[in-house]
């Protein structure tokens, strides 16, 4: 039985990996270098995006990939909370 992909996963599969990487890099740099509360909120917003990606792709990821993504999520949340405080 074939499982249907969620709409977001289908769009991500069609996206150009280089463009996705560069856009994500710009967002991360803006979030990290924006001072204070705004930077913290942007970092936590990026963490929310990682959570959405994790939930969408969790069933098809290997255990090693899951660990790496959870580490990235932990680092983003920690950085965001540190900027807020």
PDB file of N, CA, C and O in Angstrom:
ATOM      1  N   UNK A   1       0.846  -1.176   0.000  1.00  0.00           N
ATOM      2  CA  UNK A   1       0.000   0.000   0.000  1.00  0.00           C
ATOM      3  C   UNK A   1       0.892   1.240   0.000  1.00  0.00           C
ATOM      4  O   UNK A   1       1.817   1.339   0.806  1.00  0.00           O
ATOM      5  N   UNK A   2       0.625   2.154  -0.873  1.00  0.00           N
ATOM      6  CA  UNK A   2       1.428   3.356  -1.007  1.00  0.00           C
ATOM      7  C   UNK A   2       0.856   4.472  -0.138  1.00  0.00           C
ATOM      8  O   UNK A   2      -0.343   4.749  -0.151  1.00  0.00           O
ATOM      9  N   UNK A   3       1.756   5.101   0.616  1.00  0.00           N
ATOM     10  CA  UNK A   3       1.325   6.220   1.452  1.00  0.00           C
ATOM     11  C   UNK A   3       1.402   7.493   0.636  1.00  0.00           C
ATOM     12  O   UNK A   3       2.341   7.689  -0.135  1.00  0.00           O
ATOM     13  N   UNK A   4       0.427   8.348   0.801  1.00  0.00           N
ATOM     14  CA  UNK A   4       0.455   9.629   0.106  1.00  0.00           C
ATOM     15  C   UNK A   4       1.275  10.613   0.916  1.00  0.00           C
ATOM     16  O   UNK A   4       1.247  10.593   2.146  1.00  0.00           O
ATOM     17  N   UNK A   5       2.004  11.473   0.224  1.00  0.00           N
ATOM     18  CA  UNK A   5       2.808  12.485   0.893  1.00  0.00           C
ATOM     19  C   UNK A   5       1.940  13.651   1.302  1.00  0.00           C
ATOM     20  O   UNK A   5       0.942  13.970   0.657  1.00  0.00           O
ATOM     21  N   UNK A   6       2.339  14.271   2.375  1.00  0.00           N
ATOM     22  CA  UNK A   6       1.664  15.491   2.786  1.00  0.00           C
ATOM     23  C   UNK A   6       2.033  16.594   1.807  1.00  0.00           C
ATOM     24  O   UNK A   6       3.101  16.537   1.198  1.00  0.00           O
ATOM     25  N   UNK A   7       1.178  17.594   1.640  1.00  0.00           N
ATOM     26  CA  UNK A   7       1.472  18.661   0.667  1.00  0.00           C
ATOM     27  C   UNK A   7       2.806  19.361   0.903  1.00  0.00           C
ATOM     28  O   UNK A   7       3.508  19.675  -0.057  1.00  0.00           O
ATOM     29  N   UNK A   8       3.169  19.610   2.158  1.00  0.00           N
ATOM     30  CA  UNK A   8       4.431  20.290   2.436  1.00  0.00           C
ATOM     31  C   UNK A   8       5.598  19.408   2.032  1.00  0.00           C
ATOM     32  O   UNK A   8       6.566  19.892   1.445  1.00  0.00           O
ATOM     33  N   UNK A   9       5.520  18.125   2.338  1.00  0.00           N
ATOM     34  CA  UNK A   9       6.604  17.213   1.983  1.00  0.00           C
ATOM     35  C   UNK A   9       6.762  17.126   0.466  1.00  0.00           C
ATOM     36  O   UNK A   9       7.884  17.045  -0.033  1.00  0.00           O
ATOM     37  N   UNK A  10       5.673  17.141  -0.258  1.00  0.00           N
ATOM     38  CA  UNK A  10       5.741  17.084  -1.720  1.00  0.00           C
ATOM     39  C   UNK A  10       6.397  18.348  -2.274  1.00  0.00           C
ATOM     40  O   UNK A  10       7.193  18.275  -3.210  1.00  0.00           O
ATOM     41  N   UNK A  11       6.068  19.491  -1.706  1.00  0.00           N
ATOM     42  CA  UNK A  11       6.688  20.742  -2.156  1.00  0.00           C
ATOM     43  C   UNK A  11       8.168  20.781  -1.814  1.00  0.00           C
ATOM     44  O   UNK A  11       8.977  21.249  -2.616  1.00  0.00           O
ATOM     45  N   UNK A  12       8.530  20.295  -0.630  1.00  0.00           N
ATOM     46  CA  UNK A  12       9.935  20.265  -0.244  1.00  0.00           C
ATOM     47  C   UNK A  12      10.734  19.329  -1.142  1.00  0.00           C
ATOM     48  O   UNK A  12      11.889  19.612  -1.459  1.00  0.00           O
ATOM     49  N   UNK A  13      10.139  18.236  -1.549  1.00  0.00           N
ATOM     50  CA  UNK A  13      10.835  17.292  -2.414  1.00  0.00           C
ATOM     51  C   UNK A  13      11.133  17.907  -3.783  1.00  0.00           C
ATOM     52  O   UNK A  13      12.118  17.535  -4.421  1.00  0.00           O
ATOM     53  N   UNK A  14      10.307  18.831  -4.234  1.00  0.00           N
ATOM     54  CA  UNK A  14      10.512  19.477  -5.531  1.00  0.00           C
ATOM     55  C   UNK A  14      11.410  20.702  -5.458  1.00  0.00           C
ATOM     56  O   UNK A  14      11.832  21.216  -6.494  1.00  0.00           O
ATOM     57  N   UNK A  15      11.710  21.177  -4.261  1.00  0.00           N
ATOM     58  CA  UNK A  15      12.490  22.405  -4.105  1.00  0.00           C
ATOM     59  C   UNK A  15      13.949  22.177  -4.482  1.00  0.00           C
ATOM     60  O   UNK A  15      14.495  21.089  -4.298  1.00  0.00           O
ATOM     61  N   UNK A  16      14.563  23.223  -5.009  1.00  0.00           N
ATOM     62  CA  UNK A  16      15.977  23.184  -5.343  1.00  0.00           C
ATOM     63  C   UNK A  16      16.783  23.185  -4.040  1.00  0.00           C
ATOM     64  O   UNK A  16      16.672  24.127  -3.256  1.00  0.00           O
ATOM     65  N   UNK A  17      17.592  22.150  -3.796  1.00  0.00           N
ATOM     66  CA  UNK A  17      18.329  22.059  -2.522  1.00  0.00           C
ATOM     67  C   UNK A  17      19.266  23.240  -2.273  1.00  0.00           C
ATOM     68  O   UNK A  17      19.418  23.674  -1.131  1.00  0.00           O
ATOM     69  N   UNK A  18      19.891  23.762  -3.317  1.00  0.00           N
ATOM     70  CA  UNK A  18      20.798  24.891  -3.136  1.00  0.00           C
ATOM     71  C   UNK A  18      20.036  26.134  -2.691  1.00  0.00           C
ATOM     72  O   UNK A  18      20.489  26.861  -1.807  1.00  0.00           O
ATOM     73  N   UNK A  19      18.894  26.376  -3.297  1.00  0.00           N
ATOM     74  CA  UNK A  19      18.080  27.532  -2.922  1.00  0.00           C
ATOM     75  C   UNK A  19      17.580  27.396  -1.487  1.00  0.00           C
ATOM     76  O   UNK A  19      17.608  28.360  -0.721  1.00  0.00           O
ATOM     77  N   UNK A  20      17.128  26.214  -1.130  1.00  0.00           N
ATOM     78  CA  UNK A  20      16.643  25.981   0.240  1.00  0.00           C
ATOM     79  C   UNK A  20      17.772  26.215   1.236  1.00  0.00           C
ATOM     80  O   UNK A  20      17.562  26.842   2.275  1.00  0.00           O
ATOM     81  N   UNK A  21      18.961  25.720   0.931  1.00  0.00           N
ATOM     82  CA  UNK A  21      20.108  25.909   1.817  1.00  0.00           C
ATOM     83  C   UNK A  21      20.450  27.383   1.982  1.00  0.00           C
ATOM     84  O   UNK A  21      20.656  27.854   3.101  1.00  0.00           O
ATOM     85  N   UNK A  22      20.512  28.111   0.876  1.00  0.00           N
ATOM     86  CA  UNK A  22      20.893  29.524   0.946  1.00  0.00           C
ATOM     87  C   UNK A  22      19.852  30.358   1.685  1.00  0.00           C
ATOM     88  O   UNK A  22      20.215  31.231   2.474  1.00  0.00           O
ATOM     89  N   UNK A  23      18.572  30.108   1.445  1.00  0.00           N
ATOM     90  CA  UNK A  23      17.516  30.838   2.154  1.00  0.00           C
ATOM     91  C   UNK A  23      17.577  30.534   3.644  1.00  0.00           C
ATOM     92  O   UNK A  23      17.444  31.437   4.471  1.00  0.00           O
ATOM     93  N   UNK A  24      17.778  29.269   3.988  1.00  0.00           N
ATOM     94  CA  UNK A  24      17.873  28.887   5.395  1.00  0.00           C
ATOM     95  C   UNK A  24      19.092  29.519   6.045  1.00  0.00           C
ATOM     96  O   UNK A  24      19.015  29.990   7.179  1.00  0.00           O
ATOM     97  N   UNK A  25      20.214  29.535   5.341  1.00  0.00           N
ATOM     98  CA  UNK A  25      21.427  30.156   5.864  1.00  0.00           C
ATOM     99  C   UNK A  25      21.212  31.635   6.146  1.00  0.00           C
ATOM    100  O   UNK A  25      21.635  32.134   7.188  1.00  0.00           O
ATOM    101  N   UNK A  26      20.567  32.331   5.241  1.00  0.00           N
ATOM    102  CA  UNK A  26      20.291  33.760   5.438  1.00  0.00           C
ATOM    103  C   UNK A  26      19.388  33.958   6.656  1.00  0.00           C
ATOM    104  O   UNK A  26      19.633  34.843   7.475  1.00  0.00           O
ATOM    105  N   UNK A  27      18.348  33.137   6.773  1.00  0.00           N
ATOM    106  CA  UNK A  27      17.442  33.260   7.925  1.00  0.00           C
ATOM    107  C   UNK A  27      18.170  33.006   9.244  1.00  0.00           C
ATOM    108  O   UNK A  27      17.951  33.720  10.222  1.00  0.00           O
ATOM    109  N   UNK A  28      19.024  32.002   9.274  1.00  0.00           N
ATOM    110  CA  UNK A  28      19.769  31.696  10.497  1.00  0.00           C
ATOM    111  C   UNK A  28      20.716  32.842  10.848  1.00  0.00           C
ATOM    112  O   UNK A  28      20.797  33.245  12.008  1.00  0.00           O
ATOM    113  N   UNK A  29      21.427  33.367   9.859  1.00  0.00           N
ATOM    114  CA  UNK A  29      22.352  34.461  10.132  1.00  0.00           C
ATOM    115  C   UNK A  29      21.628  35.718  10.604  1.00  0.00           C
ATOM    116  O   UNK A  29      22.095  36.396  11.520  1.00  0.00           O
ATOM    117  N   UNK A  30      20.503  36.028   9.991  1.00  0.00           N
ATOM    118  CA  UNK A  30      19.720  37.187  10.433  1.00  0.00           C
ATOM    119  C   UNK A  30      19.246  36.977  11.870  1.00  0.00           C
ATOM    120  O   UNK A  30      19.327  37.888  12.694  1.00  0.00           O
ATOM    121  N   UNK A  31      18.752  35.773  12.169  1.00  0.00           N
ATOM    122  CA  UNK A  31      18.260  35.490  13.525  1.00  0.00           C
ATOM    123  C   UNK A  31      19.387  35.561  14.547  1.00  0.00           C
ATOM    124  O   UNK A  31      19.193  36.098  15.637  1.00  0.00           O
ATOM    125  N   UNK A  32      20.559  35.030  14.217  1.00  0.00           N
ATOM    126  CA  UNK A  32      21.667  35.018  15.174  1.00  0.00           C
ATOM    127  C   UNK A  32      22.283  36.392  15.385  1.00  0.00           C
ATOM    128  O   UNK A  32      22.732  36.703  16.488  1.00  0.00           O
ATOM    129  N   UNK A  33      22.311  37.223  14.342  1.00  0.00           N
ATOM    130  CA  UNK A  33      22.968  38.518  14.468  1.00  0.00           C
ATOM    131  C   UNK A  33      22.016  39.658  14.809  1.00  0.00           C
ATOM    132  O   UNK A  33      22.464  40.781  15.038  1.00  0.00           O
ATOM    133  N   UNK A  34      20.725  39.395  14.847  1.00  0.00           N
ATOM    134  CA  UNK A  34      19.782  40.408  15.306  1.00  0.00           C
ATOM    135  C   UNK A  34      19.806  40.396  16.830  1.00  0.00           C
ATOM    136  O   UNK A  34      19.583  39.352  17.442  1.00  0.00           O
ATOM    137  N   UNK A  35      20.072  41.532  17.442  1.00  0.00           N
ATOM    138  CA  UNK A  35      20.231  41.541  18.902  1.00  0.00           C
ATOM    139  C   UNK A  35      18.907  41.455  19.656  1.00  0.00           C
ATOM    140  O   UNK A  35      17.840  41.788  19.140  1.00  0.00           O
ATOM    141  N   UNK A  36      19.024  40.996  20.890  1.00  0.00           N
ATOM    142  CA  UNK A  36      17.934  41.052  21.847  1.00  0.00           C
ATOM    143  C   UNK A  36      16.763  40.147  21.583  1.00  0.00           C
ATOM    144  O   UNK A  36      16.895  39.048  21.046  1.00  0.00           O
ATOM    145  N   UNK A  37      15.613  40.645  21.978  1.00  0.00           N
ATOM    146  CA  UNK A  37      14.379  39.866  21.937  1.00  0.00           C
ATOM    147  C   UNK A  37      13.993  39.494  20.502  1.00  0.00           C
ATOM    148  O   UNK A  37      13.523  38.382  20.259  1.00  0.00           O
ATOM    149  N   UNK A  38      14.182  40.390  19.575  1.00  0.00           N
ATOM    150  CA  UNK A  38      13.810  40.111  18.182  1.00  0.00           C
ATOM    151  C   UNK A  38      14.628  38.938  17.644  1.00  0.00           C
ATOM    152  O   UNK A  38      14.086  38.050  16.986  1.00  0.00           O
ATOM    153  N   UNK A  39      15.927  38.935  17.922  1.00  0.00           N
ATOM    154  CA  UNK A  39      16.778  37.827  17.494  1.00  0.00           C
ATOM    155  C   UNK A  39      16.378  36.519  18.155  1.00  0.00           C
ATOM    156  O   UNK A  39      16.390  35.466  17.517  1.00  0.00           O
ATOM    157  N   UNK A  40      16.028  36.584  19.423  1.00  0.00           N
ATOM    158  CA  UNK A  40      15.577  35.388  20.130  1.00  0.00           C
ATOM    159  C   UNK A  40      14.286  34.838  19.558  1.00  0.00           C
ATOM    160  O   UNK A  40      14.132  33.628  19.396  1.00  0.00           O
ATOM    161  N   UNK A  41      13.356  35.735  19.253  1.00  0.00           N
ATOM    162  CA  UNK A  41      12.088  35.288  18.675  1.00  0.00           C
ATOM    163  C   UNK A  41      12.277  34.713  17.271  1.00  0.00           C
ATOM    164  O   UNK A  41      11.630  33.731  16.908  1.00  0.00           O
ATOM    165  N   UNK A  42      13.163  35.326  16.483  1.00  0.00           N
ATOM    166  CA  UNK A  42      13.449  34.785  15.155  1.00  0.00           C
ATOM    167  C   UNK A  42      14.094  33.406  15.253  1.00  0.00           C
ATOM    168  O   UNK A  42      13.786  32.518  14.458  1.00  0.00           O
ATOM    169  N   UNK A  43      14.979  33.225  16.218  1.00  0.00           N
ATOM    170  CA  UNK A  43      15.623  31.930  16.413  1.00  0.00           C
ATOM    171  C   UNK A  43      14.593  30.878  16.834  1.00  0.00           C
ATOM    172  O   UNK A  43      14.633  29.743  16.359  1.00  0.00           O
ATOM    173  N   UNK A  44      13.680  31.249  17.716  1.00  0.00           N
ATOM    174  CA  UNK A  44      12.637  30.314  18.127  1.00  0.00           C
ATOM    175  C   UNK A  44      11.669  30.024  16.978  1.00  0.00           C
ATOM    176  O   UNK A  44      11.119  28.926  16.895  1.00  0.00           O
ATOM    177  N   UNK A  45      11.462  30.990  16.103  1.00  0.00           N
ATOM    178  CA  UNK A  45      10.641  30.764  14.918  1.00  0.00           C
ATOM    179  C   UNK A  45      11.310  29.751  13.990  1.00  0.00           C
ATOM    180  O   UNK A  45      10.639  28.896  13.412  1.00  0.00           O
ATOM    181  N   UNK A  46      12.628  29.849  13.850  1.00  0.00           N
ATOM    182  CA  UNK A  46      13.362  28.844  13.075  1.00  0.00           C
ATOM    183  C   UNK A  46      13.246  27.470  13.725  1.00  0.00           C
ATOM    184  O   UNK A  46      13.120  26.460  13.032  1.00  0.00           O
ATOM    185  N   UNK A  47      13.289  27.432  15.051  1.00  0.00           N
ATOM    186  CA  UNK A  47      13.125  26.158  15.760  1.00  0.00           C
ATOM    187  C   UNK A  47      11.739  25.575  15.489  1.00  0.00           C
ATOM    188  O   UNK A  47      11.597  24.360  15.352  1.00  0.00           O
ATOM    189  N   UNK A  48      10.731  26.420  15.411  1.00  0.00           N
ATOM    190  CA  UNK A  48       9.385  25.936  15.082  1.00  0.00           C
ATOM    191  C   UNK A  48       9.353  25.326  13.680  1.00  0.00           C
ATOM    192  O   UNK A  48       8.666  24.332  13.445  1.00  0.00           O
ATOM    193  N   UNK A  49      10.102  25.930  12.749  1.00  0.00           N
ATOM    194  CA  UNK A  49      10.201  25.358  11.410  1.00  0.00           C
ATOM    195  C   UNK A  49      10.875  23.999  11.419  1.00  0.00           C
ATOM    196  O   UNK A  49      10.469  23.093  10.692  1.00  0.00           O
ATOM    197  N   UNK A  50      11.913  23.858  12.249  1.00  0.00           N
ATOM    198  CA  UNK A  50      12.590  22.563  12.377  1.00  0.00           C
ATOM    199  C   UNK A  50      11.638  21.529  12.974  1.00  0.00           C
ATOM    200  O   UNK A  50      11.641  20.369  12.564  1.00  0.00           O
ATOM    201  N   UNK A  51      10.829  21.947  13.937  1.00  0.00           N
ATOM    202  CA  UNK A  51       9.842  21.029  14.527  1.00  0.00           C
ATOM    203  C   UNK A  51       8.852  20.566  13.459  1.00  0.00           C
ATOM    204  O   UNK A  51       8.526  19.381  13.384  1.00  0.00           O
ATOM    205  N   UNK A  52       8.377  21.494  12.640  1.00  0.00           N
ATOM    206  CA  UNK A  52       7.445  21.121  11.572  1.00  0.00           C
ATOM    207  C   UNK A  52       8.092  20.134  10.599  1.00  0.00           C
ATOM    208  O   UNK A  52       7.455  19.176  10.158  1.00  0.00           O
ATOM    209  N   UNK A  53       9.346  20.374  10.274  1.00  0.00           N
ATOM    210  CA  UNK A  53      10.069  19.469   9.387  1.00  0.00           C
ATOM    211  C   UNK A  53      10.271  18.103  10.032  1.00  0.00           C
ATOM    212  O   UNK A  53      10.137  17.073   9.372  1.00  0.00           O
ATOM    213  N   UNK A  54      10.593  18.101  11.317  1.00  0.00           N
ATOM    214  CA  UNK A  54      10.756  16.841  12.032  1.00  0.00           C
ATOM    215  C   UNK A  54       9.467  16.018  12.045  1.00  0.00           C
ATOM    216  O   UNK A  54       9.484  14.815  11.784  1.00  0.00           O
ATOM    217  N   UNK A  55       8.373  16.670  12.347  1.00  0.00           N
ATOM    218  CA  UNK A  55       7.090  15.963  12.408  1.00  0.00           C
ATOM    219  C   UNK A  55       6.717  15.393  11.047  1.00  0.00           C
ATOM    220  O   UNK A  55       6.199  14.281  10.953  1.00  0.00           O
ATOM    221  N   UNK A  56       6.982  16.154   9.997  1.00  0.00           N
ATOM    222  CA  UNK A  56       6.612  15.733   8.650  1.00  0.00           C
ATOM    223  C   UNK A  56       7.474  14.574   8.159  1.00  0.00           C
ATOM    224  O   UNK A  56       6.971  13.660   7.505  1.00  0.00           O
ATOM    225  N   UNK A  57       8.765  14.606   8.469  1.00  0.00           N
ATOM    226  CA  UNK A  57       9.677  13.627   7.883  1.00  0.00           C
ATOM    227  C   UNK A  57      10.130  12.527   8.843  1.00  0.00           C
ATOM    228  O   UNK A  57      10.913  11.664   8.446  1.00  0.00           O
ATOM    229  N   UNK A  58       9.669  12.532  10.075  1.00  0.00           N
ATOM    230  CA  UNK A  58      10.128  11.582  11.080  1.00  0.00           C
ATOM    231  C   UNK A  58      10.025  10.119  10.635  1.00  0.00           C
ATOM    232  O   UNK A  58      10.979   9.366  10.828  1.00  0.00           O
ATOM    233  N   UNK A  59       8.904   9.692  10.047  1.00  0.00           N
ATOM    234  CA  UNK A  59       8.779   8.262   9.707  1.00  0.00           C
ATOM    235  C   UNK A  59       9.791   7.767   8.668  1.00  0.00           C
ATOM    236  O   UNK A  59      10.083   6.571   8.632  1.00  0.00           O
ATOM    237  N   UNK A  60      10.323   8.635   7.838  1.00  0.00           N
ATOM    238  CA  UNK A  60      11.206   8.180   6.765  1.00  0.00           C
ATOM    239  C   UNK A  60      12.681   8.437   7.061  1.00  0.00           C
ATOM    240  O   UNK A  60      13.528   8.135   6.219  1.00  0.00           O
ATOM    241  N   UNK A  61      13.011   8.978   8.215  1.00  0.00           N
ATOM    242  CA  UNK A  61      14.398   9.277   8.555  1.00  0.00           C
ATOM    243  C   UNK A  61      15.051   8.105   9.279  1.00  0.00           C
ATOM    244  O   UNK A  61      14.394   7.347   9.993  1.00  0.00           O
ATOM    245  N   UNK A  62      16.362   7.977   9.078  1.00  0.00           N
ATOM    246  CA  UNK A  62      17.129   6.966   9.801  1.00  0.00           C
ATOM    247  C   UNK A  62      17.341   7.446  11.231  1.00  0.00           C
ATOM    248  O   UNK A  62      17.234   8.642  11.504  1.00  0.00           O
ATOM    249  N   UNK A  63      17.640   6.532  12.144  1.00  0.00           N
ATOM    250  CA  UNK A  63      17.883   6.957  13.530  1.00  0.00           C
ATOM    251  C   UNK A  63      19.015   7.982  13.654  1.00  0.00           C
ATOM    252  O   UNK A  63      18.928   8.889  14.483  1.00  0.00           O
ATOM    253  N   UNK A  64      20.062   7.858  12.858  1.00  0.00           N
ATOM    254  CA  UNK A  64      21.167   8.821  12.930  1.00  0.00           C
ATOM    255  C   UNK A  64      20.704  10.216  12.514  1.00  0.00           C
ATOM    256  O   UNK A  64      21.086  11.207  13.137  1.00  0.00           O
ATOM    257  N   UNK A  65      19.890  10.297  11.471  1.00  0.00           N
ATOM    258  CA  UNK A  65      19.372  11.587  11.021  1.00  0.00           C
ATOM    259  C   UNK A  65      18.442  12.185  12.067  1.00  0.00           C
ATOM    260  O   UNK A  65      18.441  13.397  12.280  1.00  0.00           O
ATOM    261  N   UNK A  66      17.664  11.354  12.710  1.00  0.00           N
ATOM    262  CA  UNK A  66      16.773  11.845  13.764  1.00  0.00           C
ATOM    263  C   UNK A  66      17.567  12.468  14.899  1.00  0.00           C
ATOM    264  O   UNK A  66      17.193  13.524  15.410  1.00  0.00           O
ATOM    265  N   UNK A  67      18.663  11.822  15.301  1.00  0.00           N
ATOM    266  CA  UNK A  67      19.495  12.344  16.390  1.00  0.00           C
ATOM    267  C   UNK A  67      20.090  13.691  16.002  1.00  0.00           C
ATOM    268  O   UNK A  67      20.084  14.626  16.802  1.00  0.00           O
ATOM    269  N   UNK A  68      20.603  13.794  14.783  1.00  0.00           N
ATOM    270  CA  UNK A  68      21.201  15.058  14.328  1.00  0.00           C
ATOM    271  C   UNK A  68      20.155  16.171  14.321  1.00  0.00           C
ATOM    272  O   UNK A  68      20.429  17.286  14.763  1.00  0.00           O
ATOM    273  N   UNK A  69      18.972  15.871  13.826  1.00  0.00           N
ATOM    274  CA  UNK A  69      17.925  16.897  13.781  1.00  0.00           C
ATOM    275  C   UNK A  69      17.470  17.302  15.173  1.00  0.00           C
ATOM    276  O   UNK A  69      17.174  18.473  15.411  1.00  0.00           O
ATOM    277  N   UNK A  70      17.411  16.348  16.095  1.00  0.00           N
ATOM    278  CA  UNK A  70      17.056  16.696  17.471  1.00  0.00           C
ATOM    279  C   UNK A  70      18.141  17.547  18.118  1.00  0.00           C
ATOM    280  O   UNK A  70      17.833  18.439  18.908  1.00  0.00           O
ATOM    281  N   UNK A  71      19.410  17.284  17.794  1.00  0.00           N
ATOM    282  CA  UNK A  71      20.494  18.116  18.309  1.00  0.00           C
ATOM    283  C   UNK A  71      20.403  19.541  17.768  1.00  0.00           C
ATOM    284  O   UNK A  71      20.578  20.501  18.518  1.00  0.00           O
ATOM    285  N   UNK A  72      20.129  19.682  16.474  1.00  0.00           N
ATOM    286  CA  UNK A  72      19.976  21.009  15.876  1.00  0.00           C
ATOM    287  C   UNK A  72      18.806  21.739  16.525  1.00  0.00           C
ATOM    288  O   UNK A  72      18.903  22.928  16.827  1.00  0.00           O
ATOM    289  N   UNK A  73      17.710  21.034  16.739  1.00  0.00           N
ATOM    290  CA  UNK A  73      16.550  21.637  17.392  1.00  0.00           C
ATOM    291  C   UNK A  73      16.905  22.103  18.803  1.00  0.00           C
ATOM    292  O   UNK A  73      16.533  23.205  19.206  1.00  0.00           O
ATOM    293  N   UNK A  74      17.616  21.276  19.544  1.00  0.00           N
ATOM    294  CA  UNK A  74      18.023  21.636  20.904  1.00  0.00           C
ATOM    295  C   UNK A  74      18.912  22.878  20.899  1.00  0.00           C
ATOM    296  O   UNK A  74      18.747  23.770  21.731  1.00  0.00           O
ATOM    297  N   UNK A  75      19.852  22.928  19.960  1.00  0.00           N
ATOM    298  CA  UNK A  75      20.734  24.094  19.871  1.00  0.00           C
ATOM    299  C   UNK A  75      19.966  25.365  19.505  1.00  0.00           C
ATOM    300  O   UNK A  75      20.229  26.433  20.058  1.00  0.00           O
ATOM    301  N   UNK A  76      19.023  25.249  18.580  1.00  0.00           N
ATOM    302  CA  UNK A  76      18.234  26.426  18.193  1.00  0.00           C
ATOM    303  C   UNK A  76      17.391  26.942  19.353  1.00  0.00           C
ATOM    304  O   UNK A  76      17.336  28.147  19.599  1.00  0.00           O
ATOM    305  N   UNK A  77      16.741  26.035  20.059  1.00  0.00           N
ATOM    306  CA  UNK A  77      15.898  26.450  21.188  1.00  0.00           C
ATOM    307  C   UNK A  77      16.768  27.065  22.285  1.00  0.00           C
ATOM    308  O   UNK A  77      16.405  28.083  22.875  1.00  0.00           O
ATOM    309  N   UNK A  78      17.914  26.442  22.553  1.00  0.00           N
ATOM    310  CA  UNK A  78      18.823  26.982  23.573  1.00  0.00           C
ATOM    311  C   UNK A  78      19.319  28.372  23.192  1.00  0.00           C
ATOM    312  O   UNK A  78      19.336  29.279  24.024  1.00  0.00           O
ATOM    313  N   UNK A  79      19.721  28.536  21.938  1.00  0.00           N
ATOM    314  CA  UNK A  79      20.196  29.846  21.483  1.00  0.00           C
ATOM    315  C   UNK A  79      19.079  30.893  21.544  1.00  0.00           C
ATOM    316  O   UNK A  79      19.305  32.031  21.955  1.00  0.00           O
ATOM    317  N   UNK A  80      17.873  30.493  21.130  1.00  0.00           N
ATOM    318  CA  UNK A  80      16.747  31.429  21.170  1.00  0.00           C
ATOM    319  C   UNK A  80      16.393  31.866  22.568  1.00  0.00           C
ATOM    320  O   UNK A  80      16.138  33.044  22.816  1.00  0.00           O
ATOM    321  N   UNK A  81      16.375  30.904  23.495  1.00  0.00           N
ATOM    322  CA  UNK A  81      16.067  31.247  24.883  1.00  0.00           C
ATOM    323  C   UNK A  81      17.180  32.079  25.507  1.00  0.00           C
ATOM    324  O   UNK A  81      16.908  32.979  26.302  1.00  0.00           O
ATOM    325  N   UNK A  82      18.432  31.786  25.154  1.00  0.00           N
ATOM    326  CA  UNK A  82      19.551  32.565  25.691  1.00  0.00           C
ATOM    327  C   UNK A  82      19.468  34.024  25.211  1.00  0.00           C
ATOM    328  O   UNK A  82      19.777  34.943  25.969  1.00  0.00           O
ATOM    329  N   UNK A  83      19.060  34.230  23.981  1.00  0.00           N
ATOM    330  CA  UNK A  83      18.925  35.606  23.470  1.00  0.00           C
ATOM    331  C   UNK A  83      17.769  36.339  24.131  1.00  0.00           C
ATOM    332  O   UNK A  83      17.820  37.556  24.315  1.00  0.00           O
ATOM    333  N   UNK A  84      16.728  35.595  24.486  1.00  0.00           N
ATOM    334  CA  UNK A  84      15.583  36.228  25.143  1.00  0.00           C
ATOM    335  C   UNK A  84      15.907  36.634  26.569  1.00  0.00           C
ATOM    336  O   UNK A  84      15.405  37.645  27.060  1.00  0.00           O
ATOM    337  N   UNK A  85      16.733  35.861  27.225  1.00  0.00           N
ATOM    338  CA  UNK A  85      17.063  36.147  28.625  1.00  0.00           C
ATOM    339  C   UNK A  85      18.290  36.974  28.654  1.00  0.00           C
ATOM    340  O   UNK A  85      18.762  37.340  29.730  1.00  0.00           O
TER     341      UNK A  85
END
